[in-house]
Amino acid sequence: MKEISELNLPEELKYSKDHEWSKVEGDIVTVGIDDYAQDQLGEVVFVEVPEVGDTFSKGDEFGTVESVKAVSEIYIPVSGEIVEVNGNLEDAPELVNNSPYEEGWIIKVKADDLSELDNLMDKAAYLEMLKG
């Protein structure tokens, strides 16, 4: 397990209390699980993703990440429609461990209301929560 000081938490991302990260590009929000979550889970062996076209409300469970240790639900940080899923995770779920922000992203959602992301934490606030 990594020490908190060893975590890779990019400054430009926003983080949820459930350890998902979000990156906003226009009205598209890319979502995955962060370095802390993948480290806690251990070796990821399966990622369940929704279908393109599915719609969710903020806070809904949109999938699961299964590891050799546990199954964890993943929650959507913003209401909207799934416009893309990371198909590479079907054959290579370990991308979530190896590259949680680049190759291991999980979904892209067309946000209904970007202000729903206002309650997410920046890196500093997220680190404070983890230390708490």
N, C-alpha and C positions, 0 to 999 in steps of 0.2 A: 504494500500500500504506500502511496505517495504521501509525503508530508504536505501540508497546505501550501508551504512556500515553493514546492516543486510543481504545483499544478499549472497547466497551460490554460490561461483564461484570457483570450484576446480582448483588448481594450474596447474595440468597436462593437462588441456584441452586448446583448442584454441577457440577463439570467433570471430564471424563475426559482421560487423556493423549492420546486420539485426537480431542479437540476437540469432543466431544458435550457438551451440557448436559442436566441433568435437574432437573425440578421435581416434588416429591412433594406430592400432595394425597390424604390417606388412604392407600389401597393402590394408587392410580393414579399412574403416573409418566409425565409428559410429557417427550418427548425431541426434541431438534433438534441442529443444528450451531451452534456459537457464532460470535460476531462475528469472531474470529481466523480460523476455518476459512473462513467465507464470503468474507472479505477476501482470503485467500490463493488461493482458487479463482477469484475474479473472477466474471464474469457467469454465474449459474446458469441453464442452459437446460433441464434435465430432472431430476426427482427420482423415483427408483424406490422405491416403498413396498410393504410386504407387504400381505397381505389381512387383514381383520378375522377373528379366530379363529385365525390362525397363532400357533404357540408357538415361543419361542426360549429358549435358555440364555444366561446372562450371557456376554458377549464374542462372541456370534455376530454375523456380518454380517447385517443385516436389510434393507439397501437400498443404493442408490448415489445420489450427487449428481454430475451431469454439468455441467461448465462449458465455456466456450469454450477453457479451458486444459487441463482434465484430467477424469478420472473418479475419484472417491474413494468408497471403501466407508465405510458407516456401521455402527457396532457398538452393540449393545444393552447398556446398563449393568446390567441386572437381568433375571433369568429371569422369564418370564411369558407371558401371552396378550395379543395385540394386541386392544384393545377399540375403537380409533378410529384412523383415518388422516386426515391433512389433505388432503381432496379438492380443496381450492383450489389445491394445488401442481400439479395436472395441467394446468390452464390458465394458471397464474401462478407458475411456478417461481421467478421473481425475488423473490417474497415472502421467500425464504430470505436474499436479499441485503438487501432493504429493511427487514425486520422479523424478524430471526432468532428472537426470543423471543416475540413476540406472534402475528403472522399467519403466520410462517414455521416454526412447529413442525412436526414430521414425524409422530410417532406418539404414541399413549397406550397404555400397557401396564399390565395388572393384574398387579402384582408378586407372585411366589410368596414371596419373602423379602426384605423391605426392608433387612435387614442387609447384603445384597450391595452396597448403595450406600455402605457405610462406607468403602470405599477411594477414593471420589471426592474431589476436591479442592475446598476452598472458593476464593473469589476470590483471596485472598492467596497460597495455595499454587500455584494455577494460574498466576498472574502470575510467581511465582518460577521455575516450570518453563519458561515462555516466555522469560524473560530468560536462563535457564541456557544 
